[in-house]
Amino acid sequence: MKMKKLQEKDLKYIWHPCSQMKDYEEFLPIVIERGMGVFLQDVNKKLYLDAVSSWWVNLFGHSNIRINDALYRQANSLEHTIFANFTHKPAIELCKRIVNITPDRLDKVFFGDNGSSAVEIALKLSFQYHKQIGKDKKYKFVKISDSYHGETIVALSVGDMDLYSKIYEPILLETVKVEGPDCYRCKFNKKRSTCNAECFKYMEEKISEIHEEVTAIIIELIVQCAAGMKIYSPNYLVKLRQICDKYDINLIADEIAVGFGRTGKMFACEHANISPDIMCLSKGLTAGYMPLSLVLMGNKIYDAFYDDYSTMKAFLHSHSYSGNALGCSVAIETLNIFEDEDILNKNKYKSEYLRSRVTSILKDIPQIGEYRQIGMIGAIELVKDKNTKEPFESELRVGYNIYKIALEKGVLLRCLGNILYFMPPYVISEKEIDFMVNVAKESIIEYFKEK
Ligand SMILES: Cc1ncc(COP(=O)(O)O)c(C=O)c1O
């Protein structure tokens, strides 16, 4: 009853993200009252294991005591202050520590308040940098196929997912798209674990043609998450770094979804041992607590903006919540937890356990075309035909229907088209991994039995 009333009120006033609201007529929003570790609890006390870390943000469980305390302490001293001409200890400590743990070449930090704003900042910085060093011709942004960098107009422009961007085509920025890696359906018949990123040839061809006009190449590191957790070879990034160096192109690393340990390394660029020119961080930065993002860049870029005010070279970008003190404190506690609790090492074991559990169910489900995993990201791609790798038609909403079945069984297993994925908070236990994987298996089998 309590649930029903709240649902009615919700639908009277709220427009939910990434949703066709008509779907909510049959599938009402679940009203969550509490979070505890990997579980969310609704107002009827039903539990849901959050297998997707609430859109890839949560690291150490819901309502984590250490982070709750850090937030409370900070709120009692300073919640927020204007960040132009003012600063505070949490921002200073956070930026010092972030610069220390990210790859070299990254010396300075600029604040945004979500992933898309970080992407906007990175693109503006790159463009203005080239303009101010006299390379006026360099204004184009290059992206790869199936990329995703957020939902604002410019972030959509450097993305390549028609589902989100097609309708806005007339108002998007003109960008250059290059065919990127597609390892499950590799045109070169290679395996991602052993290939030499042969598909980089498309990038090489395009860049050698237009490099004089290119200011930046933006890329999601190692995993294209929104496209269906598409994992690609680090060799692609090694080659990308080389070509960017050769032609003075800024490599913008979007680590928004994969940073902070998701792929098994603190930052995914470590797999390729490369340093980007600009790096975007968000999501796990505050372990799922506060909207905050950071853009890191080297002194080379910073210095091109540093001059007398009258030269008008300053970067005059700002957000009201830049440098938010609550967000910074939570991010510091997140880094403390990584250090104190040896998270990356513990995750090695958990990710192997996840792999072994999912691998054991593969033979029971003929529709699983591929299971791919890196670190704490695992994805099941469902296909019509394993041999041809033919996908299910999107109108069937296969993943969405399985997601609904899994919810009934107590697991939040949100899909990406025909791909179901596991991206749980790092505090997940073996027992909880078993539960999550078993529910995924039962839900897939139940869905296809009904067909
Ligand atoms: C790789 C990547 N970049 C950017 C974004 C945008 O972040 P936000 O949703 O905070 O704007 C996302 C969000 O999922 C993402 O996965």
The ligand as an SDF file (V2000), in Angstrom:
LIG
                    3D

 16 16  0  0  0  0  0  0  0  0999 V2000
   32.5100    6.4880  -20.4020 C   0  0  0  0  0  0  0  0  0  0  0  0
   31.5140    7.4980  -19.9220 C   0  0  0  0  0  0  0  0  0  0  0  0
   31.7490    8.7980  -20.1240 N   0  0  0  0  0  0  0  0  0  0  0  0
   30.8900    9.7410  -19.6980 C   0  0  0  0  0  0  0  0  0  0  0  0
   29.7310    9.4010  -19.0400 C   0  0  0  0  0  0  0  0  0  0  0  0
   28.7730   10.4730  -18.6030 C   0  0  0  0  0  0  0  0  0  0  0  0
   28.7430   10.5940  -17.2110 O   0  0  0  0  0  0  0  0  0  0  0  0
   27.4740   11.2720  -16.5020 P   0  0  0  0  0  0  0  0  0  0  0  0
   26.3480   10.3060  -16.6390 O   0  0  0  0  0  0  0  0  0  0  0  0
   27.9000   11.4620  -15.0800 O   0  0  0  0  0  0  0  0  0  0  0  0
   27.2230   12.5500  -17.1970 O   0  0  0  0  0  0  0  0  0  0  0  0
   29.4460    8.0490  -18.8140 C   0  0  0  0  0  0  0  0  0  0  0  0
   28.2050    7.6470  -18.1360 C   0  0  0  0  0  0  0  0  0  0  0  0
   27.8060    6.5100  -18.1100 O   0  0  0  0  0  0  0  0  0  0  0  0
   30.3600    7.0660  -19.2690 C   0  0  0  0  0  0  0  0  0  0  0  0
   30.1270    5.7610  -19.1210 O   0  0  0  0  0  0  0  0  0  0  0  0
  1  2  1  0
  2  3  1  0
  2 15  2  0
  3  4  2  0
  4  5  1  0
  5  6  1  0
  5 12  2  0
  6  7  1  0
  7  8  1  0
  8  9  2  0
  8 10  1  0
  8 11  1  0
 12 13  1  0
 12 15  1  0
 13 14  2  0
 15 16  1  0
M  END
$$$$
